[in-house]
Amino acid sequence: MINPLEWFRSKKADAPPVVALVVFIVDWSRQKRVTAAFEKAGVQIQYTAKGKGTASKEILDLLGIGATDKAVVFSLEDAARLQPLIKDIAGKVGLWERGAGVAFSVPLSGINTPVLGVFSGERAETKDNKEHNDGEEAGIMETKKRSDLIMCILNQGYSDEFMAEARKAGAGGGTVLSVRGAARQGQVKFFGISVQNEKEIIMILSTREKKNAIMSAVSEKFGVQSEAEGIVFSVPADNITGIELR
């Protein structure tokens, strides 16, 4: 006779993992430390992009850093490992140091099956990742407020003006990535937006209370009807580590 409790436990163990996107934004000089820490932690998939910080001079002076290049390291990870993984890597790359960077995660609503299979095979290792160096992470700040990642895709050359407007609405700082749009049939306009132009992606972490004000402000001046042709959206951000959003 099958024990109902044992049956339930076995089915729960067989359930596919929930995968999230993990993002570390650090000074470029720390990029190798982040990728090495990911590899040591057994992270299977990671990508690095080069960006630039957008914090105001006053904030940079307060943090003791300059307008340096930023490394934006993306990875995918089982949600069951997120909190210990982020804290462990944050400790190894020194996110407790002033102005060192920030880490956070973004939940995913779907992923292709072969990639999900990679994480299904790692479930047995989850328990082994619960032991960490508490001394290293003792000074790391972790934001407990409900937060969002605001993202805007706009034409190049507007990031400084964009961030000035975002700061007026309550944003602290952001990170800019240079990208190029691609359309299915060459250079076209989609809802009046030039798709195949040089673009910038601006990422801003914000508390949920400030999100609407920031998005409304930048959309009014840099939205799809402006010369910047900006597309603005947000996604929930969890496990924010390294800075405290106010």
Buried (B, 14 or more C-beta within 10 A) or exposed (E): EEEEEEEEEEEEEEEEBBBBBBBBBBBBEBBEBBBEBBEEBEBBBBEBBEBBBBBEEEBBEEBEBEEBEBBBBBBBBBBBBBBBBBBBBBBBBBBBBEBBBBBBBBBEEEBEEEEBEBBEEBBEEBEEBEEBEEEBBEEBBBBEEEBBBBBBBBBBEBBEBBBBBBBEBBBBBBBBBBEEBEEEEEEEEBEEBBBBBEBBBBBBBBBBEBBEBBBEBBBEBBBBEBEBBBBBEBEEBBBBBBBEBE
